[in-house]
Amino acid sequence: MTEIKLEELSNEELLKREKMVKSVTYTLAGMLFVLFALSMFLTFKKGFTPLTVIPIALMPIVLANLGSIKKIQAERKLRGL
């Protein structure tokens, strides 16, 4: 998959990408938090389940997206948006 260079995006495309990445990241983080809480509840009720590992395994996606948000914000600041 090719990396989109932020410098090549127009101002509108950059703002649209930032909005999209933020909404996806925060939604994923919220869902992972709920999944983690439910898996902890199940762990205490029934013992260890494979469901407990899923939120931990998907956390790097959230961290990578947070890095993308920081890069986009840096580009916005560079452009003065």
C-alpha positions as CSV (number, residue, x, y, z in Angstrom):
1,M,0.0,0.0,0.0
2,T,1.4,3.4,-0.9
3,E,1.8,6.1,1.6
4,I,0.1,9.4,0.8
5,K,2.4,12.3,1.2
6,L,0.8,15.0,3.2
7,E,2.7,17.7,1.4
8,E,1.0,16.8,-1.9
9,L,-2.5,17.1,-0.5
10,S,-4.6,20.3,-1.0
11,N,-5.7,22.2,2.1
12,E,-9.3,20.8,1.8
13,E,-8.0,17.2,1.4
14,L,-5.7,17.6,4.4
15,L,-8.5,18.8,6.6
16,K,-10.8,16.1,5.3
17,R,-8.2,13.4,6.0
18,E,-7.6,14.8,9.5
19,K,-11.3,14.7,10.3
20,M,-11.6,11.2,9.0
21,V,-8.5,9.8,10.8
22,K,-9.6,11.4,14.1
23,S,-13.1,10.0,13.9
24,V,-11.9,6.5,13.0
25,T,-9.2,6.6,15.7
26,Y,-11.4,7.8,18.5
27,T,-14.2,5.4,17.6
28,L,-11.8,2.5,17.5
29,A,-10.2,3.5,20.8
30,G,-13.7,3.7,22.4
31,M,-14.7,0.4,21.1
32,L,-11.5,-1.2,22.2
33,F,-12.0,0.3,25.7
34,V,-15.5,-1.2,25.8
35,L,-14.3,-4.6,24.5
36,F,-11.5,-4.6,27.1
37,A,-13.9,-3.8,29.9
38,L,-16.3,-6.6,28.8
39,S,-13.4,-9.0,28.5
40,M,-12.2,-8.2,32.0
41,F,-15.7,-8.8,33.3
42,L,-15.8,-12.2,31.5
43,T,-12.4,-13.0,32.8
44,F,-13.5,-12.4,36.4
45,K,-16.8,-14.3,35.9
46,K,-15.7,-17.3,33.8
47,G,-11.9,-17.2,33.7
48,F,-9.5,-16.4,30.9
49,T,-11.0,-16.1,27.4
50,P,-9.3,-15.4,24.1
51,L,-11.5,-12.3,23.9
52,T,-9.2,-10.7,26.5
53,V,-6.3,-10.6,24.0
54,I,-8.1,-8.9,21.1
55,P,-8.1,-5.3,22.5
56,I,-4.5,-5.5,23.4
57,A,-3.6,-6.9,20.0
58,L,-5.5,-4.1,18.2
59,M,-4.0,-1.2,20.3
60,P,-1.0,-0.7,17.9
61,I,-3.5,0.4,15.2
62,V,-4.8,3.2,17.5
63,L,-1.2,4.2,18.3
64,A,-0.3,4.3,14.6
65,N,-3.3,6.5,13.9
66,L,-2.4,8.8,16.7
67,G,1.0,9.2,15.1
68,S,-0.8,10.0,11.8
69,I,-2.9,12.7,13.5
70,K,0.2,14.3,14.9
71,K,1.8,14.4,11.5
72,I,-1.3,15.9,9.9
73,Q,-1.5,18.6,12.7
74,A,2.2,19.4,12.1
75,E,1.5,19.8,8.4
76,R,-1.5,22.0,9.2
77,K,0.6,24.2,11.4
78,L,3.3,24.4,8.7
79,R,0.7,25.6,6.2
80,G,-0.9,28.0,8.8
81,L,-4.4,26.3,8.7
